[in-house]
Amino acid sequence: MKNKLALLLSLCLTPIPGPHASAAGDMPAGRAAQFAASYKQEAEGDLRAAIHSLEELEAADYFVHLRLGWLNYRGETWNDSVSHYRKASKLAPQAVEPLLGLMLPLQAAGRFDEAIGAGQSILRLDPGNYTALSRMAWMRYSRKDYKKSASLYMRLVERYPADVEMLLGLGWSLTLDGRKKEASQIFQRVLLLSPGNPRAQTDL
């Protein structure tokens, strides 16, 4: 009886691994130390050392690739950053965060079509994602695709009616798309929320 009780108790106390066995709570001490060292090195500005601290860890590790994607983005090694974010996304297909990360080096490298594609993947998972929508709107605007940027800014303004930055993006997208009457109404709303805002003071 005692042996059975001991066995049941040991089973109850055995942790059940989650979808990512390398999560902080399940992380071996050596792995946790390498992550801690990487964060410390990043804080000290030594990005090369921060990357090196993680490069020898398990290849199929979501958290390793997510962090290496960020560190390589900060170090302006865009291709390496893209590679790690894509690997993280494959390891967690329902996760939004690696796709948000992926947009950063793609934008920085001027690979706007791919960055917009990553944004569209995010919207399939999370249709109202603020960050994806705002980045996609800005990229469309910067490429002078004002009709599409207006459509994206409109989606944001519907969800965040008092967001001055998104209202300004919508106003200028409408203006440059030749829809000045609609733009004037948007700029009036901006001036209500942000009196004297120079970016909303037009001759419309």
N, C-alpha and C positions, 0 to 999 in steps of 0.2 A: 504493500500500500504506500509506504513511504517513497519507494522508487518511482511509482506511478505519479505521485504528487510532485516529486522533484522534476520529472520529465515534463509534466504539464506546465509547471512554473517556468522552466527554461524556455519552453515554446512561446509562452506569453511574453517573455522578456526579449525574445529575438526580434530585432528590427526588420520590418518588411521593406525591401528596397523600392524606391519610387521610380518614375519613368527615367530619371537621370540619376544613376547611382553615384555620380560624382558631386551631387549637391552638397552644400557646406555641412549639413548635418551628418552625411554619410561619408565625408571625405577623410581619407587616412591622414594621420598627422603630418606626414611628409608633404603630401599634396597641399594641405591647408597652409603649411609653412611657405610653400612656393608661391601660392596666391598672395599671402600676406607680404612676402618680399616684393612681389611684383607691384602691389599697390604702394608700398613704401618707396620703391624706386621711381614710380611714376610721379609721386608727390614731390620727390627731390629733383624731378626734371630729367632723369636718366631713362629715357624711353627704350633705348637699346637694351639696357640691362633688364628692364621690366618685361620686354618681349622674351629675352633669353631665358628668364626664370620659368616661363611656361612652355617653351617650345618642345621640351622633351617629355611633356606629359602625354597621356593617352590620346591617340589621334581621334577616336570617336567620342569626344567629350564636348558636349554642347557649350558648357561654361568656358572652357579653354578657348574654343573658336570665337565665341562671342567677345571675350575680352581681347583676344589677339586682333580681332577685327577693329575694335576701338583703338587699341594702341598703335596699330599700323596706320589707321586714319589720322591719329594725332601726329604720327611721324611722317605723314604725307607720302607714304608708300601705298599708293591707291590700289594697285593691282593685288598686293598681298591682303590689304584690308577687304577688298571685294571677295577674294577667295575664301577668307575665313568666315565672313558673314554668310556666304552661300553654303558653306559646310555646316554652319550652325543651323541655318534654315532647313537643310535636309534632315538634320538630326531631330528637329522639332517642327514638323510641317504646319502645325496649327499655331505656332508662336508668331506674334506680330513684331516683337522687338528686334530679331535679326534682320527683318526686312526694312524696318525703320533705320537700323544701322547701315544696311546696304545702300540706302539712298544717299548717304553722306559722301562716301568716296566716289560714287558714280557722278554725283553732282560736281564734286571738286575736280574730277577729271574731265568734266565737260561731256560726259556720256549721258546726255539728257534723256534720250529715248529709253535707255536701259533703266535709268532712275525712275522715269514715269511708269515703266513696266513694273518695277518693284512696288511703286505706289499703288498701282492697280491691283497687284496681288494682295496688298494690305487691305484694300477696300473690299475685296472678296471675303476676307476674314472678318473685317470690322468696318462696315459701310460708312460709318460716320467719323472715322478716325481724323481728328483735328490736324495732327502733324502731317500725315500723308496728304490730306486735301490741301493744306496751306503750302506745302512744298511743291506739289504738282501745279497749283495755281500760279505760284511765283515762276516756275520754270516755263509754263505756257506764256506767261506775260513777258518774260525776258526774251523769248523767242518770237515775240510779236504776234502770237496766236491769241489775239484779244477776245475773240468769241469764246474760245474754250476756257481761257482764264476767267472770263466773266461768269461762265457757267459754274466753275469750281468755287469761285468766291461767293456766288449766290448760295450754293449749298452750305457753305460755312456760315454765312450771315443768317440763313434760316434757322440754324442751330444756335448761333451766338449773335443775336441782333444788336448788341451793344459793343461788339468787338471793333474798336476804332481802326485797328490795322487792317482787318479783313474788309471793313467798309471802304477804306481808302483804296485797297486793291480792287474792289468791285467798281468803285467810282471811276478810277482811271482806266480800267479795262473797258467800261462802257463808253467813256469819253473817246478813247482811241479806236473803238469799234464804230464810232459815229453815232452813238445812241445818247446824245447830249441831254435830252430831256430827262431820261431815266437817271443819268449820272448826276444831274442837278439835284434831284430828290435825295440821292444817296449822300451827296456832299452836305446838304442841309441837315441831314441826320448827324453827320460827323460833327458839324459846328454846334449842334445842340449838345452833344456829348463831350466835345472838346472845343470850347469857345476859342476862336481866334486861331485855330489850327491852320498854319500856312499852307499845308498840302491840300486843304479843302477849299481854299479861297481862290476861286477861279472867276472868270468873266461870264460864266454860264448864267 
